[in-house]
Amino acid sequence: MSTIKALIDLKAFRHNLETVRKITGEDTAILPVLKADAYGHGVLPLAKEALKAGAPAICIGTIDEGIELRKAKIAAPIIILDGFLDEDIPEILKRRLTPVVFSADTAALLNRAAKKDGKIINVHIKFDTGMSRLGIPFTDAEESIKKIKRLKNLKVEGIMTHLASSTDTNSPQTEFQIGRFDKIIEMVKRNKLTPKWIHSANSGGILNFPSSHYNAVRPGIMLYGIPPSPLKNKKIELKPIMTLTSRIISIKTLPSGEGIGYNATYITPRSKRIGVVMGGYADGVKRLLSNQGAVLWNNKPLPVVGNICMDNFMIDLSRAPEAVQGDEVILLGPQHEKISSQIWAEMATTIPYEIFCDIGRRVERIAK
Ligand SMILES: Cc1ncc(COP(=O)(O)O)c(C=O)c1O
């Protein structure tokens, strides 16, 4: 049993799914992005919840993540967003995964393997309209569509693109990408392909660019309750679903002038009660929170003092004279702005996505 725990609020997750639904309307399918263990939140309970809420498929990053879900008896369509190699094709077929194909050559290889197995395999074709990551380049789109159309053992269930700058409403890039994608949709129609799903919008697209919604959207970070950039529309409320808790495992009173932690980056200015908390950078408590971060004890923020270690860090208990060994502290969550993922991200000069993905394997995820 681990002392540091990530409590995952399934009701808040539901609320966030509903928020997406309200923005996009009932007729737009939600394809939740649950890659990287649901951005570190723990994939299985969230996959089940999303499917219960009506998601027609779920999106994950890699073949291994797909295999894990199939082993956990998830029978729904699983879309592999982030690529695969030729040697992954047998597993794709065996596990009935839905790969995103990003070149006509890979599509041909998949088709050959499916034909050999006597199977028809569902795929989504990904077009690169400006992200310059995975996807068929815009300039090759029509030729590739023609080639893929000829592959009789592939069923093109979806076409998609990915938006690079949808959090930036001042950038012309999203409209430019949508313009290219609209042209690709025309090519697809012209070539008589009839994909069920057409999708481009990540959370930024959902929130900022209605023209990117088409008939399906791929929300990630907003389902975890975090807007991809500050929300301008005050009517939209997202609820962070993770609360990271731990406990004080030791308390001591140190005299004035004592150094705390590696390299004594904090020196007690007077006699102080110091708490040692279980959890450190191996658990995702970023080292850049050293002498900057805070934890919540009985709703009171208490400062982190000294450098965060691998498995522990220290807090100043001056404002919590009643704190005792074993008390719970909240490290990260929606309960206070000083422990929000956005504040962590600011201190660690990164984005909340990375904060969540870095929550370590030792942290027990408890979804309720
Ligand atoms: C292809 C694709 N679609 C959708 C998403 C979801 O993005 P966000 O978490 O910003 O909503 C991601 C996330 O990285 C992605 O790679």
The ligand as an SDF file (V2000), in Angstrom:
LIG
                    3D

 16 16  0  0  0  0  0  0  0  0999 V2000
   -3.6480   13.1950  -31.9410 C   0  0  0  0  0  0  0  0  0  0  0  0
   -4.1150   13.8190  -30.6720 C   0  0  0  0  0  0  0  0  0  0  0  0
   -5.3980   14.1780  -30.5470 N   0  0  0  0  0  0  0  0  0  0  0  0
   -5.8790   14.7420  -29.4250 C   0  0  0  0  0  0  0  0  0  0  0  0
   -5.0650   14.9760  -28.3340 C   0  0  0  0  0  0  0  0  0  0  0  0
   -5.6290   15.6100  -27.0980 C   0  0  0  0  0  0  0  0  0  0  0  0
   -5.0730   16.8760  -26.8680 O   0  0  0  0  0  0  0  0  0  0  0  0
   -5.4760   17.7320  -25.6120 P   0  0  0  0  0  0  0  0  0  0  0  0
   -4.9960   17.0070  -24.4210 O   0  0  0  0  0  0  0  0  0  0  0  0
   -4.7780   19.0350  -25.8110 O   0  0  0  0  0  0  0  0  0  0  0  0
   -6.9590   17.8570  -25.6310 O   0  0  0  0  0  0  0  0  0  0  0  0
   -3.7230   14.6250  -28.4230 C   0  0  0  0  0  0  0  0  0  0  0  0
   -2.8390   14.8640  -27.2930 C   0  0  0  0  0  0  0  0  0  0  0  0
   -1.6790   15.0200  -27.3250 O   0  0  0  0  0  0  0  0  0  0  0  0
   -3.2370   14.0310  -29.6150 C   0  0  0  0  0  0  0  0  0  0  0  0
   -1.9460   13.6750  -29.7560 O   0  0  0  0  0  0  0  0  0  0  0  0
  1  2  1  0
  2  3  1  0
  2 15  2  0
  3  4  2  0
  4  5  1  0
  5  6  1  0
  5 12  2  0
  6  7  1  0
  7  8  1  0
  8  9  2  0
  8 10  1  0
  8 11  1  0
 12 13  1  0
 12 15  1  0
 13 14  2  0
 15 16  1  0
M  END
$$$$
